[in-house]
Amino acid sequence: MSRPDDTAGQSVRERPPRARLRRSMGLWRLVYDRQFLLYSGIGAFIYVLNVALLYLFIDILGVSTVVSSSAIIAALFILKYILYRATGFSK
């Protein structure tokens, strides 16, 4: 049974490079979407800030682990929500 397009009967290696490129670009379009980049960027920022603040409060300032981790995680959760609203990611 033949296919109606111009690559009928050709193996994957024989297809023109442009056809292979179009197939692989589907994933890249998802990754480079503005919403995905906002979500990833804010998540990375919050993660780094979380580690830095926990290190500062627990190791340097000597605040109790339970108190500092609870307060920092709650504050960063609220900050993440504010950032999502400010960037238009969440409506």
Backbone hydrogen bonds in HBPLUS format (Angstrom, degrees):
<---DONOR---> <-ACCEPTOR-->    atom                        ^
c    i                          cat <-CA-CA->   ^        H-A-AA   ^      H-
h    n   atom  resd res      DA  || num        DHA   H-A  angle D-A-AA Bond
n    s   type  num  typ     dist DA aas  dist angle  dist       angle   num
A0010-GLN N   A0007-THR O   3.15 MM   3  5.52 164.2  2.17 130.4 131.7     1
A0014-GLU N   A0011-SER O   3.11 MM   3  5.23 132.9  2.34  98.4 111.1     2
A0015-ARG N   A0012-VAL O   3.41 MM   3  5.45 150.9  2.50  98.2 106.2     3
A0019-ALA N   A0016-PRO O   3.08 MM   3  5.63 130.9  2.34 113.8 124.7     4
A0021-LEU N   A0017-PRO O   2.91 MM   4  6.09 154.4  1.97 149.3 157.2     5
A0022-ARG N   A0018-ARG O   2.98 MM   4  6.20 155.3  2.04 147.4 152.7     6
A0023-ARG N   A0019-ALA O   3.28 MM   4  6.54 152.8  2.36 142.5 148.7     7
A0024-SER N   A0020-ARG O   3.13 MM   4  6.41 156.6  2.19 149.0 154.9     8
A0025-MET N   A0021-LEU O   2.99 MM   4  6.08 132.5  2.22 145.7 158.1     9
A0029-ARG N   A0025-MET O   2.95 MM   4  6.13 151.0  2.03 152.9 159.4    10
A0030-LEU N   A0027-LEU O   3.11 MM   3  5.25 124.2  2.44  98.2 111.9    11
A0031-VAL N   A0027-LEU O   3.08 MM   4  6.41 154.9  2.14 149.4 156.5    12
A0032-TYR N   A0028-TRP O   2.86 MM   4  5.94 164.0  1.89 154.4 158.0    13
A0037-LEU N   A0033-ASP O   3.04 MM   4  6.32 160.5  2.08 157.0 162.6    14
A0038-LEU N   A0034-ARG O   2.96 MM   4  6.19 155.3  2.02 149.3 156.1    15
A0039-TYR N   A0035-GLN O   3.00 MM   4  6.17 165.8  2.02 148.4 152.2    16
A0040-SER N   A0036-PHE O   2.91 MM   4  6.06 164.3  1.94 150.9 155.3    17
A0041-GLY N   A0037-LEU O   2.86 MM   4  5.85 160.6  1.89 145.1 151.2    18
A0042-ILE N   A0038-LEU O   2.96 MM   4  6.02 167.8  1.97 152.8 156.0    19
A0043-GLY N   A0039-TYR O   3.02 MM   4  6.06 156.3  2.08 141.2 148.6    20
A0044-ALA N   A0040-SER O   2.91 MM   4  6.07 157.8  1.96 148.5 154.0    21
A0045-PHE N   A0041-GLY O   2.96 MM   4  6.11 159.6  2.01 145.8 151.8    22
A0046-ILE N   A0042-ILE O   2.94 MM   4  6.10 164.5  1.96 152.3 155.9    23
A0047-TYR N   A0043-GLY O   2.98 MM   4  6.10 155.6  2.04 143.5 150.7    24
A0048-VAL N   A0044-ALA O   3.01 MM   4  6.23 167.7  2.03 154.4 156.3    25
A0049-LEU N   A0045-PHE O   2.97 MM   4  6.10 162.5  2.00 149.1 154.7    26
A0050-ASN N   A0046-ILE O   2.83 MM   4  5.92 149.9  1.92 144.9 153.3    27
A0051-VAL N   A0047-TYR O   3.11 MM   4  6.41 164.4  2.13 153.1 155.3    28
A0052-ALA N   A0048-VAL O   2.99 MM   4  6.17 166.8  2.01 152.1 156.1    29
A0053-LEU N   A0049-LEU O   2.89 MM   4  5.96 164.8  1.92 149.2 153.6    30
A0054-LEU N   A0050-ASN O   2.98 MM   4  6.07 162.0  2.01 150.0 155.3    31
A0055-TYR N   A0051-VAL O   2.99 MM   4  6.11 159.1  2.03 147.0 152.9    32
A0056-LEU N   A0052-ALA O   2.94 MM   4  6.13 158.8  1.99 146.0 152.2    33
A0057-PHE N   A0053-LEU O   2.88 MM   4  6.04 174.5  1.88 155.6 156.8    34
A0058-ILE N   A0054-LEU O   2.90 MM   4  5.76 164.3  1.92 147.5 152.8    35
A0059-ASP N   A0055-TYR O   3.00 MM   4  5.35 138.9  2.17 128.4 140.5    36
A0060-ILE N   A0055-TYR O   3.38 MM   5  6.86 148.8  2.49 151.4 159.2    37
A0061-LEU N   A0056-LEU O   2.94 MM   5  6.28 157.9  1.99 162.3 169.7    38
A0063-VAL N   A0057-PHE O   2.94 MM   6  5.63 159.4  1.98 162.7 156.8    39
A0068-SER N   A0064-SER O   2.95 MM   4  6.06 172.2  1.96 157.1 159.5    40
A0069-SER N   A0065-THR O   2.93 MM   4  5.79 162.7  1.96 145.9 151.8    41
A0070-SER N   A0066-VAL O   3.19 MM   4  6.04 156.2  2.25 135.7 142.6    42
A0071-ALA N   A0067-VAL O   3.06 MM   4  6.18 165.6  2.08 149.6 153.9    43
A0072-ILE N   A0068-SER O   2.90 MM   4  5.93 165.3  1.92 150.9 155.5    44
A0073-ILE N   A0069-SER O   2.99 MM   4  5.89 163.8  2.02 142.9 148.1    45
A0074-ALA N   A0070-SER O   3.10 MM   4  6.13 159.7  2.14 142.6 148.5    46
A0075-ALA N   A0071-ALA O   2.95 MM   4  6.09 159.2  1.99 145.7 151.9    47
A0076-LEU N   A0072-ILE O   2.86 MM   4  6.00 159.2  1.90 151.4 157.1    48
A0077-PHE N   A0073-ILE O   2.98 MM   4  6.07 144.7  2.11 141.0 150.2    49
A0078-ILE N   A0074-ALA O   3.18 MM   4  6.46 156.8  2.24 146.1 151.0    50
A0079-LEU N   A0075-ALA O   2.91 MM   4  6.16 155.6  1.97 144.7 152.4    51
A0080-LYS N   A0076-LEU O   2.82 MM   4  5.93 154.0  1.89 143.1 149.6    52
A0081-TYR N   A0077-PHE O   3.15 MM   4  6.40 156.1  2.21 142.4 148.2    53
A0082-ILE N   A0078-ILE O   2.98 MM   4  6.28 157.6  2.03 149.4 155.6    54
A0083-LEU N   A0079-LEU O   2.87 MM   4  6.12 159.2  1.91 152.0 157.6    55
A0084-TYR N   A0080-LYS O   2.90 MM   4  6.12 157.9  1.95 149.2 155.4    56
A0085-ARG N   A0081-TYR O   2.99 MM   4  6.24 156.0  2.05 147.5 153.9    57
A0086-ALA N   A0082-ILE O   2.85 MM   4  6.04 156.6  1.91 148.7 155.7    58
A0087-THR N   A0083-LEU O   2.98 MM   4  6.08 153.1  2.06 149.0 154.5    59
A0089-PHE N   A0084-TYR O   2.99 MM   5  5.08 125.8  2.30 153.2 159.3    60
A0090-SER N   A0084-TYR O   3.26 MM   6  5.43 166.7  2.28 117.9 118.7    61
A0088-GLY N   A0085-ARG O   3.32 MM   3  5.22 147.5  2.43  95.0 104.3    62
